[in-house]
Amino acid sequence: MKNLVILGGGYGGMRILQRLLPTQLPEDVQITLIDKAPYHSLKTEFYALAAGTIADQHVRVTFPEHSRLNIKYGLVTKIDLENKLVHLQNEDHVSYDDLVIGLGCEDKYHNVPGAEEHTYSIQSIDASRQTYQMLNNLPAHAVVSIVGAGLSGVELASELRESRPDLTIKLFDRGKHILSAFPERLSNYVQEWFTSHGVEIINNANITKVEENALYNHDECIHSDVIVWTAGIQPIKVVRELEVEKDSQGRVVLTPHHNLPTDEHVYVVGDCASLPHAPSAQLAEGQAEQIVQILLKRWNGEELPEELPSIKLKGVLGSLGKKHGFGLLAERPITGRVARLLKSGILWMYKHHSG
């Protein structure tokens, strides 16, 4: 019996399970899923969990059940590629025949002194819970600084404004204007929403140091009761320590079939993979679909295609609280209630068709 080991039950890992189970898994293959938590977490909604507008149960989806799916709960401490072993904290190692690494990412602090020690995060469900506790225990008129005005920072700032209208919220953006990677129409719409809702945007920010209850923008000290960091991500430490080829962002370089150039039995999916697009749940799912195709062909002894089609992304949607949103669908900008309703509908569909 071959053992396919999947590290991480994120969007990529879940999509692989959904496609192989219950009917496509060959009789001579079993799956071992290893994750810290006993459920799949909807990472795209962690901003709302941290802001206090949804409950913990709303970002959890149960893993599927199958007679040849074994789920182990534990923290991966090392991947031994030479001996085909995965080491877990306080547990025995797990051997594999094929391995899918989908362990996700963590915050990247860009060597800013004090950033890791004195800021809060929404990169994991545990971190989001801690951030929720800090934000929602604040007294009225406390100052919250959010560093990083990408999609995560924007959604957190807007959701927190609706959750805690009594707070002073500052959003620090490195660019000349917010969401600079989006069309100007969307950028202006989001900027105007924040202005009308009393969220201060600090453009051209350069955070040089962070201390307890203070951050330094261009070396100017700004008091902050809580600082949340959403200014970049990097592969998780276990992946950073792998002695394999990586790109300038520390992500693992892969063949067109999503496996290591030196090992056709080791695949990388999601935030740790070097791909032409920025990491996203949608990209991880598209990549997972192709990994399943490759696994089935290799297990059946079939010839692989020389190349796979480009992963097509349908677009991106962001929320501005519970009633407004913005996004790009088929490269067309959309704003307002329609964008928010679309995002809510997609989330509902995902939750009720997963697990």
ZALO-702993 format. One record per atom (N, C-alpha, C): residue in one letter; x, y, z. Coordinates in steps of 0.2 Angstrom, whole numbers, plus 2048, in hexadecimal, padded with zeros to 3 digits. Atoms other than C-alpha are relative to their C-alpha. Layout:
AXYZ/...
This chain:
M8047FA800/M800800800/M804806800/K7FD7F9800/K8078117FB/K7FD805804/N8037FB7FB/N80681F807/N8018077FD/L8007F9802/L802831800/L7FF804806/V8017FC7FA/V80683D80E/V7FF8077FD/I8027F9801/I7FE84E80D/I802804806/L7FE7FC7FB/L80685B818/L7FC807800/G8047FA7FF/G7F986881D/G7F97FF7FC/G807801802/G7E686881B/G7FE8077FE/G8037FA803/G7E5879812/G7FC8007FA/Y804800806/Y7DD87E802/Y8037FB7FB/G7FD805804/G7E98737F8/G7FF7F9802/G8018077FD/G7E9864803/G7F97FE800/M807802801/M7D6864804/M7FE7FF7F9/R802802806/R7D48657F2/R8027FA7FD/I7FD807802/I7DF8567EF/I7FC7FB803/L8048057FD/L7D584C7FC/L7F98007FC/Q807800804/Q7C48527F3/Q8017FC7FA/R800803807/R7CA84C7E2/R8027F8801/L7FE8077FF/L7D283B7E8/L7FB7FC803/L8058037FC/L7C48377F4/L7F98027FD/P7FF8077FD/P7B982D7F4/P8017FB7FA/T800805806/T7BA8257E2/T8078007FC/Q7FA800804/Q7CB82A7DA/Q8067FD803/L7FA8037FC/L7D78237E7/L8027F97FE/P7FE807802/P7E08137E0/P7FF7FB806/E8018057FA/E7DD8037EB/E8067FF803/D7F98017FD/D7F08027EE/D803806803/V7FE7FA7FD/V7F18147F5/V7FC802806/Q8037FD7FA/Q7ED81B806/Q803807801/I7FE7F97FF/I7EE82D80C/I801802807/T7FF7FD7F9/T7F583581C/T8008077FF/L8017F87FF/L7F084781F/L803802807/I7FD7FD7FA/I7FB85082C/I7FE807801/D8017F97FF/D7F5860833/D800801808/K8007FF7F9/K7F6869844/K7F9800803/A8077FF7FE/A7E386C845/A7FC7FA7FD/P804805803/P7D585F843/P7FA8027FC/Y8057FE805/Y7CC869836/Y8048057FB/H7FE7FC805/H7CF873826/H7FE807802/S8027F97FE/S7D088682A/S7FF8057FA/L8017FC806/L7C989381E/L805807801/K7FC7FB7FF/K7D889E81E/K7FE8077FD/T8027FA803/T7D18AB813/T7FB804804/E8047FD7FB/E7C58AF821/E803802807/F7FD7FF7FA/F7D18B182F/F800807802/Y8007F97FE/Y7D08C482E/Y7F9801804/A8077FF7FC/A7BD8C3834/A8017FD806/L7FF8037F9/L7C28B7842/L804805804/A7FC7FC7FC/A7CF8C3848/A7FC806802/A8047FA7FE/A7C38D2847/A7FA7FF804/G8058017FC/G7B68C9850/G7F98007FD/T8067FF804/T7A88C9843/T7FD7F97FE/I802807801/I7A78B6841/I8037FB806/A7FD8057FB/A7A98A784D/A8057FB7FD/D7FA805802/D7B789A84D/D7FD7FB7FC/Q803806804/Q7AB88D846/Q7FF8017F9/H8017FE807/H7A8897837/H8067FF7FB/V7FA800804/V7BA895831/V8027F9800/R7FD8077FF/R7BB882834/R7FB7FB7FB/V804805805/V7B6874827/V8037F9802/T7FD8077FE/T7B886182C/T8037FD7FA/F7FC804805/F7C4856823/F7FB7FA7FE/P804805803/P7BC849818/P8027F9804/E7FE8067FD/E7BB83781F/E8007FA7FA/H800806805/H7C0827815/H8047FB803/S7FD8057FD/S7C681681A/S8088007FF/R7F9800801/R7D7819812/R803807801/L7FD7F97FE/L7DA82B819/L8017FF807/N7FE7FF7F9/N7E482C829/N802807801/I7FF7F97FE/I7E483D831/I805800806/K7FB7FF7FA/K7F384183D/K800807802/Y7FF7F97FE/Y7F3850847/Y806801804/G7F97FF7FD/G80485784B/G8038067FC/L7FC7FB803/L811864847/L8067FD7FC/V7FA803804/V81D860839/V806804802/T7F97FD7FE/T82F86483F/T8057FF7FB/K7FB801805/K83985D830/K7FE7FC7FB/I802805806/I83785581F/I8077FE7FE/D7FA803802/D84584981B/D7FF7FD7F9/L801802807/L845847808/L8047FA7FF/E7FC805801/E85383B808/E7FD7F9802/N8028067FD/N84B82E813/N7F87FF7FF/K807800801/K83983280E/K7FC800807/L8038007F9/L834837820/L7FD807802/V8037FA7FD/V829844828/V801800808/H7FF8007F9/H82E84883A/H7FB805803/L8057FC7FC/L82184E846/L802802807/Q7FE7FE7F9/Q823857857/Q7FD7FB805/N8028047FB/N82284B865/N7FC7F97FE/E803806802/E81C83D85A/E8057FC7FB/D7FC804804/D82482F84F/D8008037F9/H8007FE807/H82883383D/H7FB7FC7FB/V805803805/V81D82F82E/V8047FF7F9/S7FC801807/S82482781E/S7FB8017FB/Y8047FF806/Y81D82B80D/Y8037FD7FA/D7FE801807/D81D8257FB/D8008067FC/D8007F9803/D8178357F4/D7FE805805/L8007FB7FA/L8178457FE/L7FD8077FC/V8027FA802/V80D8557FB/V801805806/I7FF7FB7FB/I813864805/I7FC8067FF/G8057FA801/G805871808/G800803807/L7FF7FE7F9/L80B878819/L7FE808801/G8027F9800/G80788A814/G805805802/C7FB7FB7FF/C80F89A81A/C800803807/E8007FC7FA/E8138A6828/E8028077FE/D7FF7F9801/D8168B882A/D8078017FE/K7FA7FE802/K8258C0822/K801807803/Y8007FA7FC/Y82C8CE82D/Y8068057FC/H7FC7FC804/H8398D5820/H806803805/N7FA7FE7FC/N8478D682E/N7FE806804/V8027FA7FC/V83D8E4837/V8017FE807/P7FF8027F9/P8438E4849/P7FA801804/G8068007FC/G8368DF855/G7F97FE7FD/A806802804/A8298DB848/A7FD7FA803/E8038067FF/E8278C984C/E7FE800808/E8018007F9/E8288CC85F/E7FA804802/H8057FB7FE/H81B8DA860/H7FA8017FC/T806800804/T80E8D7853/T7FC7FA800/Y805806800/Y7FF8CC851/Y7FF7FE7F9/S800803807/S7FB8C1842/S7F97FE7FE/I806803802/I7ED8BA838/I8017FA7FB/Q7FE805805/Q7F78AD82F/Q7FE7F9802/S8038067FE/S7F089E839/S7FA801804/I8077FF7FC/I7E089A842/I802801807/D7FE7FE7F9/D7EA89A853/D802807801/A7FE7F9800/A7F28AB84F/A7FA804800/S8067FC800/S7E18B284A/S7FC800806/R8038007F9/R7D98AC85A/R803805805/Q7FC7FC7FB/Q7E78B5864/Q7FE8087FE/T8027F9802/T7E48C5859/T7F9802802/Y8067FF7FE/Y7D28C485C/Y7FF802807/Q8017FE7F9/Q7D48C486F/Q803807801/M7FD7F97FF/M7E08D386E/M7FC8067FE/L8047FB803/L7D58DD863/L7FA802803/N8067FF7FD/N7C58DA86B/N800801808/N7FF7FE7F9/N7CC8DD87D/N802807800/L7FE7F9800/L7D18EE878/L7FB805803/P8057FB7FE/P7C98FD881/P7FE8057FA/A8027FB805/A7C090A877/A8058057FE/H7FB7FB802/H7CB91686D/H8077FE7FF/A7F9803801/A7DA90A86D/A8028017F8/V7FD800806/V7E590B85E/V8027FA7FD/V7FE807803/V7E78FC852/V8048027FA/S7FC7FF806/S7F58FD845/S8007F97FC/I800806805/I7F48F1836/I8058017FB/V7FB7FF804/V8048EF82D/V7FF7FC7FA/G801804806/G8028EA81B/G7F98017FD/A8077FE803/A7F38F080F/A7FF7FC7FA/G802804805/G7F28E1804/G7F97FD802/L806802800/L7E28D7803/L7FE7FE808/S8018027F9/S7E48D0815/S7FF806805/G8017FA7FC/G7E78E181D/G7FA8047FF/V8067FC801/V7D98E9814/V7FA7FD803/E8068037FD/E7CC8DC819/E800800807/L8008007F9/L7D28DC82B/L7FE807802/A8027F97FE/A7D18EF82C/A7F98027FF/S8077FF801/S7C08F0825/S7FB7FC804/E8048047FB/E7B98E282F/E800802807/L7FF7FD7F9/L7C08E983F/L7FD806801/R8047FA800/R7B98FA83B/R7F97FE802/E8078017FE/E7A78F283B/E8007FC806/S8008037F9/S7AB8E784A/S801804806/R7FE7FC7FA/R7B38F4855/R8008087FD/P7FF7F9803/P7AE90684E/P803805805/D7FD7FC7FB/D7B590D85E/D807800800/L7F8800800/L7C790985A/L8028057FB/T7FD7FC805/T7D3914851/T8057FB7FC/I7FC805804/I7DA90A842/I8048037FB/K7FC7FD805/K7E990E838/K8037FA7FC/L7FE805805/L7EE904828/L8068037FD/F7FA7FE803/F800905822/F8017FD7FA/D7FF803807/D803903810/D8078037FD/R7F97FE803/R814903807/R7FF8047FA/G8017FD806/G80D9097F7/G7FD807800/K8037F9800/K80791A7F1/K7F9800801/H8088017FF/H7F59147F1/H7FF7F9802/I8028077FD/I7EC9057F9/I7FF7FC7FA/L801805805/L7EB8F57EF/L8038027F9/S7FD7FD806/S7F78FB7E2/S8007FB7FA/A800805805/A7F78EA7D9/A7F97FF7FC/F807801803/F7E48EC7D5/F7FF8067FC/P8017FA804/P7DD8F87C8/P7FE806804/E8017FA7FC/E7DC90A7CD/E7F9801803/R8077FF7FE/R7C990A7CE/R7FE7FC807/L8018047FA/L7C98FC7DB/L804803806/S7FC7FC7FB/S7D79057E5/S7FD806803/N8037FA7FE/N7CE9157E5/N7F97FE804/Y8068027FC/Y7BE90C7EB/Y8017FE807/V7FE8027F9/V7C69047FA/V803806804/Q7FE7FA7FD/Q7CF9147FE/Q7FA805803/E8067FC7FE/E7BF91E7FE/E7FC7FC806/W8038047FB/W7B7910809/W803801807/F7FD7FF7FA/F7C4912816/F800807802/T8007F97FE/T7C4925816/T7F9801803/S8067FF7FE/S7B1925818/S7FE7FC807/H8018047FA/H7B2918826/H805802806/G7FB7FE7FB/G7C0921830/G8067FC801/V7FA8047FF/V7CE91582D/V8068047FD/E7FA7FC802/E7DF91E82B/E8047FC7FC/I7FB804805/I7EA91881C/I806804800/I7FA7FC800/I7FC91D81E/I8047FD7FA/N7FC802806/N80491B80C/N807801801/N7F97FF800/N81691A808/N8037FE806/A7FD8027F9/A819911819/A8067FC7FF/N7FA8047FF/N82990A81E/N8017FF807/I7FF8027F9/I82990182E/I8077FE802/T7F98027FF/T83A901835/T8027FD807/K7FF8037F9/K8388FB847/K7F97FF803/V8068007FC/V82A8F4852/V8027FE807/E7FF8027F9/E82A8F4865/E7F97FF803/E8078017FC/E81C8F0872/E7FC807800/N8047FA801/N80E8FC86E/N8038067FC/A7FD7FA805/A818906861/A8037FD7FA/L7FC802806/L81D90484F/L8038077FD/Y7FC7FA802/Y829910846/Y7FF8007F8/N8017FF807/N824916835/N8058057FD/H7FB7FC802/H83391E82C/H804803807/D7FD7FE7FA/D83A91E83E/D7FC805805/E8047FC7FC/E82C928845/E7FB7FB804/C8048047FC/C824920854/C7F9801800/I8087FF800/I81191D853/I7FE7FB806/H8038057FB/H808916863/H7FB7FC7FD/S805805802/S7FE907860/S7FF7FB805/D8018057FB/D7F58FC86C/D8007F97FE/V7FF807803/V7F58ED861/V8028017F8/I7FD800806/I7FF8EB851/I7FF7F97FC/V802806804/V7F98DE844/V8058007FA/W7FB801805/W8068D8837/W7FD7FC7FA/T803804806/T7FF8D4825/T8048027FA/A7FC7FD805/A80E8DA81B/A8057FB7FD/G7FC804804/G8148CB812/G8007F9803/I8008077FE/I8168B8813/I8067FC7FE/Q7FB805803/Q8238AA811/Q7FE7F9802/P8018077FE/P823897811/P8027FF807/I7FF8027F9/I82288F822/I8077FE801/K7F98017FE/K83388C82B/K8027F97FD/V7FE807802/V833879827/V8028007F9/V7FF7FF807/V83287D815/V8068047FE/R7FA7FC801/R83F88A816/R8067FD801/E7FA8047FE/E84B87E81E/E8017FA7FB/L7FF806805/L84987180F/L8068027FC/E7FA7FF804/E859870805/E7FE7FE7F9/V802801807/V8518727F4/V8008077FD/E7FF7FA803/E85187F7E7/E7FA805801/K8067FB7FF/K84688F7EB/K8018067FC/D8007FA803/D84289F7E3/D802806805/S7FD7FA7FC/S8468B17E9/S7FB801806/Q8057FF7FA/Q8368B07F5/Q8017FA805/G7FF8057FB/G83C8A07FD/G7FB7FA7FE/R805805802/R82F8957F4/R8037FB7FC/V7FD806803/V8338847ED/V7FF8007F8/V800800808/V8388837DA/V7FD7F97FF/L803806802/L82E8757D2/L8007FF7F8/T800801807/T82D86C7C1/T7F98027FE/P8077FE803/P81D86F7B6/P7FB7FB803/H8048047FD/H8168607BF/H7FF801808/H8017FE7F9/H8178687D0/H8047FC805/N7FC8047FC/N82485C7D7/N807803800/L7F97FD7FF/L8368607DD/L8047FD7F9/P7FC803806/P84285F7CE/P8047FA802/T7FC8057FE/T84C8537D8/T7FC7FA803/D8048057FD/D83E8487DE/D7F98007FD/E807800803/E82E8437D4/E7FB7FE805/H8058027FB/H82683D7E4/H7FE805805/V8017FA7FB/V82684E7ED/V7FD8067FD/Y8047FB803/Y81985B7E9/Y800806805/V8017FA7FB/V81786D7F0/V7FA8037FD/V8067FD802/V8068757EF/V7FF807805/G8027FA7FD/G8008877F4/G806805802/D7FC7FB7FF/D80A8947FD/D8077FF800/C7F8802800/C81B88B7FD/C8027FF7F9/A7FE802806/A81B8887EB/A8018067FB/S7FF7FB804/S8238937DE/S7FC8007FA/L805800806/L8168977D1/L7FF8077FD/P8007F9803/P8138A67C5/P7FB805803/H8057FB7FC/H8048AD7D0/H802801807/A7FF7FF7F9/A8048B47E1/A7FC7FA804/P8038057FD/P7FF8A77EE/P7F9802802/S8077FF7FE/S7EC8A57F1/S7FD7F9801/A8048067FF/A7DF8987F6/A7FE7FD7F9/Q802802806/Q7D98977E4/Q8067FD7FC/L7FA803803/L7EB8947DD/L8027F9803/A7FE8067FC/A7EE8867EA/A7FB7FB7FD/E805805803/E7DE87D7E4/E8017FE7F9/G7FF801807/G7E287F7D2/G8067FB7FF/Q7FA804800/Q7F38787D5/Q7FF7F9803/A8028067FD/A7EC86A7E0/A7FC7FB7FA/E804803805/E7E08657D1/E8067FC7FB/Q7FB803805/Q7F08627C6/Q8047FB803/I7FC8057FD/I7FA8597D3/I7FC7F9801/V804806800/V7EB84C7D4/V8017FD7FA/Q7FF803806/Q7EC84A7C2/Q8077FC7FF/I7F9802801/I7FF8477C2/I8017F9805/L8008067FC/L7FD83B7D1/L7FD7FA7FD/L804806803/L7F08307C9/L8047FD7FA/K7FD802806/K7FA82F7B9/K8077FC802/R7FA8047FE/R80A82A7C2/R7FE7F9804/W8028067FC/W80181D7CD/W7FE7FB7FB/N802804805/N7FA8167BD/N8057FE7FB/G7FB801804/G80A8167B4/G7FF8037F9/E8017FC806/E8048227A7/E8058057FE/E7FC7FB802/E80E82E79D/E7FE807802/L8027F97FD/L80E8407A4/L8008057FA/P7FF7FB805/P80A84F799/P806804801/E7FA7FD7FF/E819859795/E7FF807804/E8027FA7FC/E81086979C/E7F9800802/L8077FF7FE/L80086D7A5/L7FE8077FE/P8037F9801/P7F487B7A1/P801805805/S8007FB7FB/S7F688B7AA/S7FA800805/I8068007FB/I7EC88C7BA/I7FC8077FF/K8047FA801/K7DE8987B6/K7FD803807/L8037FD7FA/L7D98A47C4/L7FA8047FE/K8067FD802/K7C78AA7C4/K800808802/G8007F97FE/G7CB8BA7CD/G802801808/V7FE7FF7F8/V7CD8C17DF/V7FA805802/L8067FC7FC/L7BF8C87EB/L803802807/G7FE7FE7F9/G7C28D27FA/G7FA804803/S8057FD7FD/S7B68D8807/S802807804/L8007FA7FC/L7B38E980F/L7FB800805/G8068027FC/G7A98E481E/G7FB7FB7FE/K805805802/K7998DA81C/K7FC8027FB/K8047FE805/K7918E580F/K8038027FA/H7FC7FD806/H79E8EB803/H8067FC7FE/G7FA804802/G7AC8E37F9/G8038037FA/F7FD7FE806/F7B78E47EA/F8037FA7FD/G7FD805803/G7BF8D97DE/G8018007F8/L7FF801808/L7C58D37CC/L7FD7FA7FE/L802806803/L7BB8C67C3/L8018007F8/A7FE800807/A7C28C27B2/A8038067FE/E7FD7FA800/E7CC8D17B4/E7FC8067FF/R8047FA7FF/R7BD8DC7B6/R7FF802807/P8017FE7F9/P7BC8E77C5/P7F8800802/I8078007FD/I7AC8E57D0/I801803807/T8007FD7F9/T7A88EF7E0/T7F9800803/G8078007FC/G79A8F17ED/G7FD7FA802/R8048067FD/R78D8E57F3/R8017FA7FC/V800806804/V78E8DA7E4/V8077FC801/A7F98037FF/A7A18D67E7/A7FF7FC807/R8008047F9/R79D8D27FA/R7FB7FA7FF/L805806801/L78E8C77F5/L8037FA7FD/L7FC806804/L7998BD7E9/L8057FD804/K7FC8037FB/K7A68BB7F6/K7FD7FB805/S8048047FB/S7998B5803/S7FE7F97FD/G802806803/G7928A97F6/G8057FB7FF/I7FB805802/I7A28A17F1/I8027FD807/L7FE8027FA/L7A789F803/L7FA7FA803/W8058057FE/W796896807/W8007FA7FC/M7FF806804/M79888B7F8/M8067FB802/Y7FA8047FE/Y7A98867FE/Y7FF7FC806/K8018037FA/K7A488280F/K7FB7FA800/H805806800/H79587780A/H8027FB7FB/H7FD805804/H79F86E7FD/H8067FD801/S7FA8027FD/S7AE86A807/S7FF7FB806/G8008047FA/G7B285D814/G7FD7F97FE/
